[in-house]
Amino acid sequence: MYRNIYIPPVYAARFPIGSVMVSSKAILKVQEAELIIAVQRHQSGDWGDVSLGDQEMNERALQLGSQFLLSVYRTADEIKFWIITELQNHTTKVLLPCEYYAAPFR
């Protein structure tokens, strides 16, 4: 289950994030302030702790506008969480890695 959250506008935004949905597990594990900062970093093109290959995929996706963007961040307590934006559907989800395969993006 996901919950919609409001993210304040980012002035250096590289793409629209659309509707932001946060999984129930991420809501429990990630402080709201950390979540908002991470989504703003994601929208400005700071991909966090992704591999070089994922950084390159994100940059290609921005050029083509036809794929998804992935960012990986950690809370102050070292809890890893992902932010995934599907560019064509203008949908962004925040979730824990363990939830990705359990709940499809759509």
Buried (B, 14 or more C-beta within 10 A) or exposed (E): EBEEBEBEEBEEEBBEBEEBBBBBBBBEBBEEEBBBEBBBBBBBBEBBEBEEEBBEBBBEBBEEEEBBBBBBBBBEEEBBBBBBBBBEEEBBBBBBEEBBEEBEEE
